[in-house]
Amino acid sequence: GVGGAAPGPGGVARSEMGKITHGIRLKEVVYTLSPFEHNIMGNYLKEIHHSVVYTMKKHIVFDALPFCILPLAATGWYCADFKEKEKQHHRF
């Protein structure tokens, strides 16, 4: 090192360790919300609620109705019709 200082760990002179160069200025940046934006999380939760409701409705209409509800209803209707035909069979 310069000035007779013995090199410390990493080869840096001890007299230079821990010093901040005077030419660098550090800027502090503070992020704040305006009073009009304080309700962001409330709106976000409302949007999530509407999104979940919309998705559930979509799944009920496009998945549950054709693949669950209609087959069960058709099976029930077929069974009831079969029983009725069985009861009326002796009349024909």
C-alpha positions in Angstrom: 0.0 0.0 0.0 0.9 3.6 -0.2 2.2 5.5 2.9 3.8 2.5 4.5 0.5 0.9 5.6 0.8 -2.9 5.7 -1.6 -4.7 3.4 -4.5 -6.2 5.2 -6.8 -9.1 4.3 -7.5 -9.1 0.6 -4.5 -7.0 -0.2 -6.2 -3.7 0.8 -4.2 -1.3 2.9 -5.6 -1.0 6.4 -5.6 2.8 6.3 -8.1 2.6 3.4 -10.5 0.0 4.8 -13.9 1.3 6.0 -13.4 4.7 4.3 -16.1 6.1 2.0 -14.9 8.0 -0.9 -16.1 11.6 -0.7 -17.0 11.8 -4.4 -20.0 9.3 -4.1 -23.3 10.7 -2.9 -25.9 8.2 -1.8 -29.5 9.1 -2.6 -32.4 7.9 -0.5 -35.6 7.0 -2.4 -38.8 6.7 -0.4 -41.8 5.1 -2.0 -45.2 6.1 -0.6 -48.8 5.7 -1.7 -51.0 8.7 -2.3 -54.2 8.8 -0.2 -56.2 7.9 -3.3 -54.3 4.6 -3.6 -54.5 3.3 -0.1 -57.4 0.9 -0.9 -55.4 -1.2 -3.3 -55.6 -4.5 -1.4 -59.4 -4.1 -0.9 -59.9 -3.7 -4.6 -57.5 -6.6 -5.3 -59.5 -8.9 -3.0 -62.8 -7.8 -4.7 -61.2 -8.6 -8.0 -60.1 -12.0 -6.8 -63.7 -12.7 -5.5 -65.2 -11.8 -8.9 -62.6 -13.8 -10.7 -63.3 -16.9 -8.5 -67.0 -16.5 -8.9 -66.7 -16.1 -12.7 -64.4 -19.1 -13.0 -66.7 -21.3 -10.8 -69.8 -20.3 -12.9 -67.8 -21.1 -16.1 -66.8 -24.5 -14.7 -70.3 -25.3 -13.6 -71.8 -24.4 -17.0 -69.1 -26.0 -19.2 -68.0 -29.0 -17.0 -70.6 -30.0 -14.4 -73.7 -29.5 -16.4 -72.8 -31.6 -19.5 -70.7 -34.3 -17.7 -72.4 -34.6 -14.2 -75.9 -33.1 -14.0 -77.3 -34.1 -17.4 -76.2 -37.7 -17.2 -77.6 -38.1 -13.7 -80.9 -36.5 -14.8 -81.0 -38.7 -18.0 -80.3 -41.8 -15.9 -83.1 -40.9 -13.4 -85.5 -40.2 -16.3 -84.6 -43.5 -18.0 -85.1 -45.5 -14.8 -88.5 -43.9 -14.1 -89.6 -44.5 -17.6 -88.5 -48.1 -17.5 -90.4 -48.7 -14.2 -93.5 -47.1 -15.7 -93.2 -49.3 -18.9 -92.7 -52.3 -16.6 -95.9 -51.5 -14.7 -97.9 -51.0 -18.0 -96.4 -54.0 -19.8 -99.3 -56.3 -18.9 -101.8 -54.0 -20.6 -100.5 -54.4 -24.1 
